[in-house]
Amino acid sequence: MARDSSSARSGLPLSIVILAAGQGKRMKSDLPKVLQPLAGRPLLGHVISTAQSLNPASVHVVFGHGGDRVREAFAADSELQWALQAEQLGTGHAVQQALPALNDDAIALILYGDVPLIRADTLANLLALAGEGAMSLLTVMLDDPTGYGRIVRDADGKVLRIVEQKDATADELTIREGNTGVMAVPVIQLRAWLARLKNSNAQGEYYLTDIIEMAVADGIEVKPLIAPTIAEVLGINDKLQLAEVEAEHRRLRARELMQAGATLVDPARVDVRGSLSIGRDVLIDINVVFEGRVTLGDRVRIGPNCVLRDCDIAGDAVIHPHCVIEQASVGAGSLIGPFARLRPGAKLADDVHIGNFVEVKNSSMATGAKANHLAYVGDATVGARVNIGAGTIVANYDGANKHHTTIGDDAHTGSNSVLVAPITIGEGATVGAGSTVTKDVPAGKLTVARAKQLTLDGWKRPQKKR
């Protein structure tokens, strides 16, 4: 559903057009360029999120190569409108494909699906310059503008036109101010200018940039805004550039975390691939990856080489090295790992201890419960202060269906026990080491379920045949 919105300056509705039809041959990949992953999301996904944060009336994506895959990747977003560019005849031609869906009373903001780090604040400032009698243009100052269109200004600094590198003269090639392609244009003028585009240039394409010269000729002021950073306007054409922008994304997110008060042992080796909220005095060690939505409470410590995905870690919890936590919650003061895995549905209360090589899936563990070594807890409700011994397995799967296990408060399981679900272990019960338990265990009693130990005289180990 389209949202009501207007540009803060002019009161005109905002329509955003994202150009995402390029093939990306230099990627040397079967995946369309705008679906190449950056920080765990498609390039286009970053641009769409930024666009939607501006609260536009509509967002239009111009797609082409890999069209079905591109649309499928964002099928869940019903607010997006799609326009097909069947032939790639230039940026001006691409914007023409979205024109029929744009209202003449709107401001069109043109973005690019392979420029993922563009900031909402920068775009808001750009929009503030555009209106009924003016368009705005985002430019960038470069030490080496090779490959960029150059911004040609007059002696008073007013923008006259943009010249593409292949069409530029020797003098124009010395200009350091480059074109980012990002612009805000009144739709009614955009419609008229695009109708007048010609492809009489070295590429034989319809350049969107040619509308700048038309605007000047028509007396419409072109207001430039120089991008505050080069990084946010970097486009991606190959895997090398993708890696460079990925590194920049990591640097920016690490900077945000440190400004929010987190201690990062090495900012270059923390990777945030989603939304991360932190409390006070959080410490994050090296090679930690955050994906999806993650929250860390006050004084949480994350050890090296951990992966946290869509999880909540409460205050004073410690995640030791080499842990994987996904769609789980960890209570205050809990200790996890090293080498532990919390799978979806794991819900740990306060002061729970999960030790090395322990896996918890779709289970709740109450306050003070412990599974310190080599255990699997699946589809279980574990009471307070339960001690799950080393090598204990909650056997929840019969080959076709999952079954539930309930372990009462203060129960203990001995080492190398197997609890065959469905089963209930009563409060205060003890399961003897090496037991395979298939029936309910009464509260407060010791239950042992193992074969009688035998020693056979005269037995010989089988020998291999020669």
MIKE-199431 format. One record per residue (C-alpha): residue in three letters; x, y, z. Coordinates in steps of 0.1 Angstrom, whole numbers, padded with zeros to 4 digits, always signed. Layout:
<marvos>
ALAXYZ/...
</marvos>
This chain:
<marvos>
MET+0000+0000+0000/ALA+0014+0034-0010/ARG+0021+0058+0019/ASP+0011+0094+0020/SER+0043+0115+0019/SER+0057+0148+0006/SER+0091+0162+0002/ALA+0099+0184+0032/ARG+0107+0213+0011/SER+0081+0215-0016/GLY+0051+0197-0003/LEU+0051+0175-0035/PRO+0047+0137-0032/LEU+0079+0117-0035/SER+0082+0088-0060/ILE+0114+0069-0061/VAL+0127+0051-0092/ILE+0155+0025-0087/LEU+0173+0014-0118/ALA+0181-0023-0114/ALA+0181-0037-0149/GLY+0218-0042-0156/GLN+0232-0075-0164/GLY+0265-0072-0146/LYS+0287-0092-0170/ARG+0318-0083-0151/MET+0305-0101-0121/LYS+0310-0134-0140/SER+0281-0148-0122/ASP+0247-0165-0130/LEU+0232-0143-0102/PRO+0218-0110-0114/LYS+0241-0081-0103/VAL+0215-0065-0080/LEU+0211-0098-0062/GLN+0248-0101-0054/PRO+0251-0103-0016/LEU+0264-0075+0005/ALA+0264-0080+0043/GLY+0240-0109+0039/ARG+0215-0090+0018/PRO+0211-0084-0020/LEU+0226-0051-0032/LEU+0191-0040-0043/GLY+0177-0048-0008/HIS+0200-0021+0008/VAL+0188+0005-0017/ILE+0151-0004-0012/SER+0155-0001+0026/THR+0170+0033+0023/ALA+0144+0044-0002/GLN+0115+0033+0020/SER+0130+0050+0050/LEU+0123+0083+0032/ASN+0086+0075+0034/PRO+0078+0079-0003/ALA+0044+0077-0019/SER+0057+0050-0042/VAL+0089+0030-0050/HIS+0094+0018-0086/VAL+0120-0008-0095/VAL+0131-0010-0132/PHE+0143-0045-0138/GLY+0156-0064-0168/HIS+0183-0091-0167/GLY+0173-0120-0144/GLY+0139-0103-0140/ASP+0119-0132-0126/ARG+0146-0139-0100/VAL+0148-0102-0090/ARG+0111-0099-0085/GLU+0109-0132-0066/ALA+0136-0121-0042/PHE+0114-0092-0031/ALA+0080-0108-0036/ALA+0072-0103+0001/ASP+0073-0065-0003/SER+0039-0057-0018/GLU+0045-0020-0018/LEU+0071-0022-0046/GLN+0060-0014-0082/TRP+0079-0030-0110/ALA+0087-0018-0146/LEU+0104-0040-0172/GLN+0132-0027-0193/ALA+0133-0054-0219/GLU+0162-0038-0238/GLN+0190-0020-0221/LEU+0192+0012-0241/GLY+0206+0035-0214/THR+0197+0051-0181/GLY+0173+0076-0198/HIS+0155+0047-0215/ALA+0153+0029-0181/VAL+0136+0058-0164/GLN+0111+0060-0193/GLN+0099+0025-0184/ALA+0087+0037-0150/LEU+0072+0070-0162/PRO+0036+0057-0169/ALA+0032+0049-0132/LEU+0045+0084-0119/ASN+0022+0113-0111/ASP+0030+0146-0127/ASP+0026+0164-0094/ALA+0054+0143-0078/ILE+0092+0147-0073/ALA+0111+0117-0088/LEU+0142+0106-0070/ILE+0164+0084-0092/LEU+0185+0058-0074/TYR+0206+0028-0086/GLY+0203-0008-0074/ASP+0241-0013-0074/VAL+0249+0017-0052/PRO+0240+0002-0018/LEU+0257+0025+0007/ILE+0238+0057-0002/ARG+0226+0074+0030/ALA+0191+0085+0038/ASP+0204+0118+0053/THR+0222+0126+0020/LEU+0191+0119+0000/ALA+0170+0140+0023/ASN+0194+0169+0018/LEU+0192+0164-0020/LEU+0154+0164-0019/ALA+0154+0196+0001/LEU+0170+0213-0030/ALA+0144+0201-0055/GLY+0109+0216-0062/GLU+0086+0229-0088/GLY+0112+0252-0103/ALA+0143+0233-0096/MET+0159+0199-0098/SER+0189+0187-0078/LEU+0219+0166-0086/LEU+0242+0145-0064/THR+0279+0149-0074/VAL+0311+0136-0059/MET+0347+0150-0058/LEU+0373+0124-0069/ASP+0410+0123-0071/ASP+0407+0100-0101/PRO+0373+0105-0119/THR+0381+0080-0146/GLY+0349+0063-0158/TYR+0326+0090-0144/GLY+0306+0116-0162/ARG+0320+0151-0155/ILE+0300+0180-0141/VAL+0305+0210-0163/ARG+0299+0244-0146/ASP+0301+0280-0157/ALA+0323+0307-0142/ASP+0298+0313-0115/GLY+0297+0277-0105/LYS+0263+0269-0120/VAL+0258+0235-0135/LEU+0256+0236-0173/ARG+0257+0199-0183/ILE+0271+0165-0177/VAL+0295+0150-0202/GLU+0302+0113-0203/GLN+0339+0103-0203/LYS+0338+0088-0238/ASP+0323+0120-0252/ALA+0345+0144-0231/THR+0372+0168-0245/ALA+0407+0168-0231/ASP+0398+0198-0209/GLU+0366+0182-0196/LEU+0385+0151-0186/THR+0405+0172-0161/ILE+0374+0180-0142/ARG+0374+0162-0108/GLU+0337+0166-0100/GLY+0319+0134-0111/ASN+0283+0125-0117/THR+0267+0099-0093/GLY+0236+0096-0114/VAL+0214+0103-0084/MET+0190+0132-0089/ALA+0156+0146-0078/VAL+0135+0159-0107/PRO+0099+0172-0109/VAL+0080+0145-0128/ILE+0062+0169-0151/GLN+0096+0182-0164/LEU+0112+0148-0164/ARG+0085+0134-0187/ALA+0090+0162-0212/TRP+0128+0160-0211/LEU+0129+0122-0215/ALA+0107+0125-0246/ARG+0134+0146-0262/LEU+0163+0124-0255/LYS+0186+0114-0284/ASN+0211+0085-0286/SER+0237+0104-0307/ASN+0267+0096-0285/ALA+0296+0072-0285/GLN+0275+0045-0267/GLY+0244+0049-0288/GLU+0224+0051-0256/TYR+0198+0074-0242/TYR+0216+0091-0213/LEU+0196+0103-0184/THR+0223+0129-0178/ASP+0214+0147-0210/ILE+0183+0162-0192/ILE+0207+0185-0172/GLU+0214+0205-0203/MET+0177+0205-0212/ALA+0169+0218-0177/VAL+0194+0247-0181/ALA+0179+0255-0215/ASP+0144+0256-0201/GLY+0154+0279-0173/ILE+0150+0252-0146/GLU+0178+0256-0120/VAL+0200+0226-0114/LYS+0211+0226-0078/PRO+0241+0204-0071/LEU+0249+0187-0038/ILE+0284+0172-0033/ALA+0282+0138-0016/PRO+0298+0140+0019/THR+0317+0108+0013/ILE+0328+0089-0017/ALA+0319+0055-0002/GLU+0282+0061-0002/VAL+0280+0067-0039/LEU+0303+0038-0050/GLY+0287+0016-0076/ILE+0295-0021-0079/ASN+0304-0037-0113/ASP+0326-0066-0103/LYS+0336-0089-0074/LEU+0366-0067-0066/GLN+0344-0036-0061/LEU+0319-0058-0042/ALA+0346-0068-0017/GLU+0357-0032-0014/VAL+0322-0020-0006/GLU+0317-0049+0018/ALA+0348-0038+0037/GLU+0335-0002+0038/HIS+0301-0015+0051/ARG+0319-0034+0079/ARG+0339-0003+0088/LEU+0308+0019+0089/ARG+0289-0005+0111/ALA+0318-0010+0134/ARG+0321+0028+0138/GLU+0284+0030+0147/LEU+0289+0003+0174/MET+0318+0020+0189/GLN+0300+0054+0189/ALA+0272+0036+0207/GLY+0296+0025+0234/ALA+0307-0010+0224/THR+0343-0022+0228/LEU+0355-0039+0196/VAL+0387-0058+0201/ASP+0394-0053+0163/PRO+0369-0032+0144/ALA+0380-0046+0111/ARG+0370-0081+0122/VAL+0334-0076+0132/ASP+0307-0082+0106/VAL+0272-0068+0111/ARG+0248-0081+0085/GLY+0215-0069+0099/SER+0202-0050+0129/LEU+0223-0050+0160/SER+0211-0032+0192/ILE+0235-0030+0222/GLY+0234-0020+0258/ARG+0262-0004+0278/ASP+0297-0018+0282/VAL+0293-0046+0256/LEU+0325-0063+0245/ILE+0328-0080+0211/ASP+0359-0100+0202/ILE+0373-0107+0168/ASN+0356-0125+0138/VAL+0321-0122+0152/VAL+0292-0122+0127/PHE+0258-0108+0134/GLU+0229-0116+0111/GLY+0193-0106+0111/ARG+0180-0089+0143/VAL+0202-0092+0173/THR+0201-0075+0207/LEU+0228-0075+0233/GLY+0221-0064+0269/ASP+0244-0045+0292/ARG+0278-0059+0298/VAL+0274-0088+0274/ARG+0307-0103+0263/ILE+0309-0121+0229/GLY+0340-0143+0224/PRO+0359-0147+0191/ASN+0346-0166+0161/CYS+0309-0166+0171/VAL+0278-0163+0148/LEU+0247-0148+0162/ARG+0215-0147+0141/ASP+0181-0134+0151/CYS+0187-0137+0188/ASP+0184-0119+0221/ILE+0213-0120+0247/ALA+0204-0105+0281/GLY+0227-0085+0303/ASP+0258-0100+0318/ALA+0257-0131+0296/VAL+0290-0144+0283/ILE+0292-0161+0249/HIS+0325-0180+0249/PRO+0344-0186+0216/HIS+0331-0206+0186/CYS+0294-0205+0194/VAL+0265-0204+0169/ILE+0232-0190+0182/GLU+0202-0187+0159/GLN+0166-0177+0167/ALA+0172-0182+0204/SER+0172-0162+0236/VAL+0198-0162+0264/GLY+0189-0151+0299/ALA+0209-0127+0321/GLY+0241-0140+0335/SER+0241-0171+0314/LEU+0273-0187+0302/ILE+0274-0203+0267/GLY+0302-0223+0251/PRO+0328-0226+0240/PHE+0317-0246+0209/ALA+0280-0246+0218/ARG+0251-0243+0194/LEU+0217-0229+0202/ARG+0192-0237+0175/PRO+0158-0221+0167/GLY+0134-0222+0197/ALA+0161-0224+0224/LYS+0149-0203+0253/LEU+0173-0200+0282/ALA+0164-0183+0315/ASP+0188-0165+0338/ASP+0221-0181+0349/VAL+0219-0211+0326/HIS+0251-0228+0317/ILE+0256-0244+0283/GLY+0291-0258+0279/ASN+0313-0271+0252/PHE+0298-0293+0224/VAL+0263-0289+0237/GLU+0233-0284+0213/VAL+0199-0270+0224/LYS+0170-0270+0200/ASN+0133-0259+0205/SER+0137-0263+0243/SER+0133-0241+0273/MET+0158-0242+0302/ALA+0148-0226+0335/THR+0169-0206+0359/GLY+0202-0222+0369/ALA+0199-0252+0346/LYS+0232-0267+0333/ALA+0244-0288+0305/ASN+0281-0284+0307/HIS+0295-0310+0283/LEU+0287-0330+0252/ALA+0249-0331+0253/TYR+0219-0327+0230/VAL+0186-0312+0243/GLY+0159-0312+0218/ASP+0121-0305+0222/ALA+0123-0304+0259/THR+0112-0284+0289/VAL+0140-0283+0315/GLY+0133-0272+0350/ALA+0153-0249+0374/ARG+0187-0261+0386/VAL+0186-0293+0365/ASN+0220-0308+0358/ILE+0223-0326+0325/GLY+0253-0348+0327/ALA+0280-0352+0301/GLY+0269-0372+0271/THR+0232-0370+0278/ILE+0210-0372+0247/VAL+0174-0363+0246/ALA+0162-0386+0219/ASN+0133-0366+0205/TYR+0130-0381+0170/ASP+0115-0415+0162/GLY+0123-0413+0125/ALA+0090-0397+0116/ASN+0079-0374+0144/LYS+0094-0353+0171/HIS+0084-0359+0207/HIS+0086-0338+0239/THR+0106-0344+0271/THR+0099-0327+0305/ILE+0126-0326+0331/GLY+0114-0314+0365/ASP+0132-0289+0388/ASP+0164-0302+0405/ALA+0166-0334+0385/HIS+0200-0348+0375/THR+0209-0371+0346/GLY+0241-0391+0348/SER+0268-0392+0321/ASN+0260-0410+0289/SER+0222-0412+0295/VAL+0196-0414+0267/LEU+0162-0400+0275/VAL+0138-0415+0248/ALA+0109-0391+0243/PRO+0081-0388+0251/ILE+0091-0390+0287/THR+0088-0371+0320/ILE+0116-0369+0346/GLY+0101-0360+0379/GLU+0114-0332+0402/GLY+0145-0341+0421/ALA+0149-0374+0402/THR+0183-0389+0393/VAL+0190-0409+0362/GLY+0220-0432+0367/ALA+0250-0429+0344/GLY+0247-0450+0312/SER+0209-0454+0314/THR+0186-0456+0284/VAL+0153-0444+0299/THR+0121-0452+0279/LYS+0095-0447+0307/ASP+0087-0418+0331/VAL+0110-0414+0360/PRO+0094-0408+0394/ALA+0102-0377+0414/GLY+0129-0378+0440/LYS+0142-0413+0432/LEU+0172-0429+0415/THR+0164-0447+0382/VAL+0189-0469+0365/ALA+0182-0485+0332/ARG+0212-0504+0318/ALA+0221-0540+0310/LYS+0238-0561+0336/GLN+0276-0561+0332/LEU+0290-0594+0321/THR+0326-0606+0316/LEU+0329-0636+0292/ASP+0359-0659+0297/GLY+0376-0674+0267/TRP+0363-0648+0242/LYS+0386-0639+0214/ARG+0385-0609+0192/PRO+0377-0617+0155/GLN+0407-0617+0132/LYS+0408-0605+0096/LYS+0410-0632+0070/ARG+0443-0633+0052/
</marvos>
